[in-house]
Amino acid sequence: MLRDLSRQARSVGELAQPFEISLAAASKHIKVLEGAGLVRREVQGRTHVCRLDARPLHGGMEWMRHYEQFWNQRLDALETLLRSEDRAQASRKSPVSRKPAIKPARPPRSKR
C-alpha cells in the first residue's frame, strides 16, 4: 500500500484491490498506517483518499544508517574469520590423504 501511495494518492478501495481484501480490512490496515504517521486520509464526499507522509520513514532510515556501519564491521570480521578458518583447514589436509566425501555405491548383488 505504501508503494502505491508513493506514486499517487489512492482511495481505500484502490488500495485494497491488489490484495483481494475487504474494504473494512483495508480500512483497519490504513488506520494502523495512520497511527504510525505514514498515511494521511481525507474524506472527499463518500470517498476516503489516502496520501503517503514519508517523514516518519526518514527517522527509521537514520536509525538503520547508524547501525549499518556497526553491522558491516561485524560482518566483515566474520568473513575474515571464516576465510582464515577455511585456509587453515585446507592447509591441514594433504592431497594424498584426502578421501572422497561420498563413498561410491556398491552395485546390487545378483540373486542366484
Rosetta blueprint (number, residue, H / E / L):
1 M L
2 L H
3 R H
4 D H
5 L H
6 S H
7 R H
8 Q L
9 A L
10 R E
11 S E
12 V H
13 G H
14 E H
15 L H
16 A H
17 Q H
18 P H
19 F H
20 E L
21 I L
22 S L
23 L H
24 A H
25 A H
26 A H
27 S H
28 K H
29 H H
30 I H
31 K H
32 V H
33 L H
34 E H
35 G H
36 A L
37 G L
38 L L
39 V E
40 R E
41 R E
42 E E
43 V E
44 Q E
45 G L
46 R L
47 T E
48 H E
49 V E
50 C E
51 R E
52 L E
53 D L
54 A L
55 R H
56 P H
57 L H
58 H H
59 G H
60 G H
61 M H
62 E H
63 W H
64 M H
65 R H
66 H H
67 Y H
68 E H
69 Q H
70 F H
71 W H
72 N H
73 Q H
74 R H
75 L H
76 D H
77 A H
78 L H
79 E H
80 T H
81 L H
82 L H
83 R H
84 S H
85 E H
86 D H
87 R H
88 A H
89 Q H
90 A H
91 S H
92 R H
93 K L
94 S L
95 P L
96 V L
97 S L
98 R L
99 K L
100 P L
101 A L
102 I L
103 K L
104 P L
105 A L
106 R L
107 P L
108 P L
109 R L
110 S L
111 K L
112 R L
